[in-house]
Amino acid sequence: MSALPKKAANLTVRADLLEEARAYKINLSQTLETALAVELKKRREAEWLEQNREAIAAYGRLVEREGLLSDSYRSFMRGED
């Protein structure tokens, strides 16, 4: 499996953070990639939820009205042992 291509980027970082990161030998590129991946995942999830909000709400109303198909198989919900 080959690594994804990388591209150089110029960033501005607080001097104290950069100094401390260097003292701890933190790989800045890897740290940024990891942080960006986490942030992008959160943004994609939020965007998906927003795009699907109406469908999710409609499904919730359907389940509220009709129940779940599996309801008849869930004896623990009916108080049976």
URZIFEN-V603624 format. One line per field, one symbol per residue. phi: phi as a letter, one per 30 degrees, with the letter a starting at -180 (. if undefined). A space follows every 50 residues. Layout:
phi: ???
//
This chain:
phi: .cdddcbdbcbcbeedddddddddhdddddddeddddddddddddddddd dceddddddddddddcicededccdddcidc
//
